[in-house]
Amino acid sequence: MNQSVQPVVSDKQAVDSLLKTIRIPPRPSLLVDLQKELNRDDPSAKGMAKIIANDVALAASLMKLTNSSFFGLRLKAQSVDHAVNLIGTTQTGILMTGIIARQAVAGSASSMAKFWDFSSKRAQALSAMVRRIPVCSPDVAHTFGLFCDIGVPILMERFPDYAETWTKANNEFDLPLTEIEDQRHITNHASIGSLMARTWGLPEQVSTTILLHHDYKTLEDTATDDGVRGLIALSTLAEYAIQKYEGEERSAEWHKGGAMVCQYLGISLEDAEDWCEELQDLFNTTH
């Protein structure tokens, strides 16, 4: 495993002591129930609807999203049962996991709005991209897109100056982003996010990719699972597209990893720009 995703200290006890002071949100019982239902050989839409209906806020969110322009359904959901039947159990599970994550992770609504908007766009982009390059299923891609940077709000809660670190790291064109975090805090959002993903019982491909997603040399490591490398490549391109969509023409992460991403995906830099334009059209139709 590349050292860029490991804490840059020799004292393992110091790292262990630090981790004990970082609050990883426990997996909510509602998510446990939903995952149990989804993991059945034949998940029941009625069973999922019953779980969701026990939480008024979750049920309202499902109804609102199902009837939004995001799905563009001809029929409008009249009940939670109807909503689950309209969009299916897998899509319902994806939506509910995202909503539950928002509820579980600390941070004021105003400070986290941009974070969740970026995460939602990344999840949406990855769901579309894996239909062209099937490195994993769309639901796994969407889950990774949502949880990719989940370590950021966790570290913001732990370190008062982490927001400053995050800004500095995202504007670093040479050193790995996680190395900046390690230097300042003895850990990084990729390590913490991967830990949360494992704690929440998310797919192993998701937790591993979260850990490695800023380690672009992984793309050249044939010993690493192709699904993990594919998600790293596609998410890096997706984030570049989001940054361009938001008017940021210079991307430090694309500068560091763009060439390796294109080489892995077998596309040219010009092709990557075309993908960005297509994704921006996708964002325009759903936001």
N, C-alpha and C positions, 0 to 999 in steps of 0.2 A: 504493500500500500504506500502511496506517495506521501512523503513527510509533510507536504504542504497542507494536508488536512489534519495533521496531528498537533497538539499543543507543543509549542517550542520551549519546553522546560524539561530539565532532567529529573526533577523531583516529582515522582508520581504521587506522593502523598499530598503535595501542594495542589495538584490537579484534583485529586479525590476530595480534598477538603473544600475546594472551590465548588465542585459539582454539588456538594451537599447544601450549599447556600443558594443554588439556582432552582427555582420552583418550576418543575415540569408539571403542567396541569394533568391531573389524573384522567384516565379515559372515562368519560361520563357513562353512567349506567344505561342511558338511553341509546348511546352508540353501541354499547355491548349487545343490547337486545336487537338492534337493527342488523349488526354484523352476524349475529347468530341466525337470523332469518335469511339474510343474503347468502350465507354459507350452506344452507340446506340444498339438497339435490334439486328440489323444485320449490324455489322461494314463492311464498304466497303473497299476492298483492293485498289480500284481505288482512293477513297477519301483519304486514308492514303498516297498513293504514291504521290498524288498531293501536300499534305502538306509537305512531306519530300523533294520533288523535288525543293521546294522554297528555300531550304538551300543547297548550293553546297557542303559544308563540310559534312553535315549530309547525303546527298545522296551518296557521295563518300564512306563514312564510311559504309553505309548499303551495297553497292555493294561489297566492300572489304570483309566484314564479311560473307556475304552470299556465296561468292565464296571461302572462306577459308576452311582449313581442319576441322575447328570446326564443320561445318555442313556435310562436306563430300558428298555434293550433286553430283549426276551423271550429272545433267544439270548445266550449268553456267548461272548466271543471265546476261541478255543482257541490261537490263534497270531497273530503279527503280520499275516500275510497275511489271516487271517480277520477281524481287527480292521479293517483297511483296507477290506475288502469290506463289512463291516457298516455302517460309518459313511460310506464314500465317500471319494474322493480329496480333494475340496475341504475337507471337515470335518477330515480327517487333516492336511492342510496347515496349517489354522488352528491346530489343537492343537499341532503340532510347532513352528510358528513361535513360539508363546507360550512353550513349554518351553525352546527354544533361547535365547530372549531372557533368560529367567531365569538360565540358565547363564552367559550372556555378560556380563551387567551386574554390576558389583561391588556388594558390600554384604553384611553378615552376614545370615544367615537370619532371625534374630530381628528385626532392624531393618527388613528388607524384607518381612516377612510381611504387614503391614497394607497396604503399598503394592500388592503383587501381588493381595491379596484385593480391594481397591478396583478395581484395573484389570480383574480378571476379572469382577467384577459389572458394571462399565461395559460391557465387551465383550458380556457376556450380554444386558444390557438393550438395547443398540443392535441386536444381532442380531434381537431380538424386535420392536423399534420400527420398523425399516425394512420389516418385512412389512406394517405399517399405513400408513406414509408412505415409499414406496420411493425414497428419495433416492440410494440406491446398493444394491449387492448385499449380502446378509447377511455374506458372507465379508470384504468390504472394511470393512463396519461393525465387525465383530468385530476385525479387525486394527487399525483406528484406535482402538478402545476399549482394546486392550492397550497400544498404543504412545503413546497420547495424552500421557502425562506421563513418558515414558521419559527425558526430559532431567533429571528430578529426581535419580535415583540417580547419574547421571553428574556432576552439579554437586555432589552431596554428597561424592563422591570427591575432587573438585578443591578445594573450599572447606570447611575445617573448621567454619566457622560458617554453612554454607548451611542446615542444618536449622532454625536460628533464623530465617533469612530466610524460609524456606518457611512456617513457622508464622505469622510476622508478616504475610506477603503474603496468606495465606488468611483472615486476620482483618481485612483492610482493606476497609471498606465503601464507600470513595470512589474512591481511585486504582486504576487497572488493576493486576491482580496482577503482570503482567510489568514494570510500571514500578518496583515495589518491588525486584524482582530486578535490574533494570538499574542502579538507583541504587547498589546495594550491590556488584554484581559485574561490571558493564559488559556483561552478557549475561543471558539468561533461559532457562528450561527449554523454552519453546516453540521458540526459535531452535535450541537444541542438539538437541532431540528431532527437529525437522524435518531437521536435518543428518544425524542418525543414520538416519532413515527413508530418506533419499536414498542414503546410503552402503550400506544394506542392500538397495537395489533394491525397496523397497516401492512400491505404486501412488502415482502423483503426487497423486491426490486425498487420500491419507493424509498425505503429507508436507506438502502445502499446508494442510490442515485443522489439523494439529498446530501449524504456524506461527501460524495465525490464531485458534485456539480460545478465546482470552481477549479477542479484539478484537470485542466485540459489535456495534460499528458496521458490521462487515462484513455483518451480517444485512440492513442497509438499502442495501447497495451492490450494485446490479443488475449491475455490471460483473464481479462475482465469480461464479464458477461456482455454479449452484444446488445441485449435489451437495455442494460444500464448505460452503455456507451451511446446507444442511439438516443435515449432520453436526454443525456447530457447535451448531445449535439443539437437536437431539435429545440430544447428549452433555451439554449444560448441564442439560437436564431430567432426564436419567438420573442425573447426579451429585447433583442436588437430591434425587432419590428415594433414592439410596444414603445420603446424609447423614441424611435423615429416618429411614431404616431403622436407622441406627446411633445414633439418638437425638439428633441435632443439629438442633434446630428452626430455628436462625438460620443462613442460608447467605449469606455475603458475595457469592459469585458470582451466586446467584439474585437477590439484592437489586440487583446491578448490571445483570444481563442478562435477568432473568425476563420483564419486560414486552415487550422486543424479541423474545424467543424465542416468546412466545405470539402476538405479532402476526405473526411470520413463519410460524408453523405454522397460523395461523388458528384458534386455540383461546382460550378464556377462562382466567383464573387458576384458576377452579373446575375447569375441564376438566383443567388441569395437575395439580391435587391428585388428581383421579380417576386420572390416569395413574400418579401416584406410588404410589397404593394398589395398582393392578394390578401394578406392578413389584415392590412389596414382597411380594406374593403369589408372584410368580415367584422371588424370592430365597428365600423360605421353602421352596419345593418342591425347590430344588436345593442348599441349604446345610444 
